[in-house]
């Protein structure tokens, strides 16, 4: 993981509240997985779940970009950097998770921005471009644009910013309106706000994910592999039961 120094509709939550905070549950899952790997390979594996979040992050709201059911039992809120190679890997992991658990409505994925400009000076402009894609193409436009950036960027500040309007045109957006939006810088504040949210929550680098279940939240650091994410999702779904009630998220 890089740089170790450094909520759309009412969310449905289960009415059977956990008696154990989900941060502890998630940590237990990772520790169990690490012990299993250690026993199999005789190599020490350190789980990277941070259970000491400084503050919570905002609940899912109308300004978010969500893939899947906004009333999902488990919502993964990812804070990400378009030029982070680990984010590129985790992007594929999360698409696999949504392909497997999204159709049933059990899991949803929210993308938020956490550009680490000390390492990736281009990532802020790319984040602004994705917001312009959302303005012009809605939720579908955002995810199409986001997918394309991760597909073509070599990461580590390697994407030519001249590609940004080309990507917009390729996914069917008005290139003139897109350029006008991007040149305006109108989404800089939104991106900086999300960056500050991630930092305040204890994020140490990208990707920084926060899982929402039953009104609780817990962080997961780094680009966890698909097996680890499946293990966490399955554990949380097994504990969440079937009964659920809606609550109105805080903005």
C-alpha positions, 0 to 999 in steps of 0.5 A: 500500500502506498504512503504509510505515513500519510450516503443517494437514498436511505440506507437499509440496515438490519434490525438485529444489531451486532453485539460486537462492533463490525471493526472487531469482526472484520479484524477477526476475519483477517487475522483468521485468514492470516493465520491460515496462510501462515500455517500453510506457508510458514510465512508471517502474514500481517492483516492490514485492517485498521480497527482504530478509526479516528472518526467515521466517514459520512453516510452514503448520500445523493452526491455519491457514485454507487454501483449496486443497490443503495439499500444493500446489506453491506456497502463498501465505500472506497476512497481511491486515487486514479493513479495509484497502482494498488487502486487499479488492482482493487478496482478489479477486485471490487468489480468481481465482488459486485458481479458476485454479490450485486445482483442479489442486492447484498453488496454495493460499492461507493467510489470517493476521491482520495488523490495523493498529490504528493505522489500523483499530481495528475490524480486531482484533474482525473478525479475532476474529469470523472465528476464532469462525466457524472454531471453529463452522463449520470451514475452510468457516465461516472462508472464508464469514465472511471472504468476507462481511466483505470483500464488505460492508465499505466498508473503512477502519474503515467496517464496523459491528461490529453486523454481525458476529453478523448475518454469522454467522447469515447463513452458518448459524452458531449466533448465540448460540454465536458471540456467546459466543465473540466476547465471550470474546476467546479469539482475541486472542493468536492474532491478536497472534502472527500480527501479530508474525510478519508484523512480524518477517518485514519486513512494511511494511503490508498485504497482506503475502504470503509464498510457500512453494515447495520449503522456501523462502519469499519475500515479496511486498508489497502488493496485486499485480494479477492479471497480476503474480500469474499471472506469479509463479505460472507462473514458480514452477510451471515451475521446480518440476517434477513430482516431489515429496516430503512434509516435516513443517513446523515448527510 
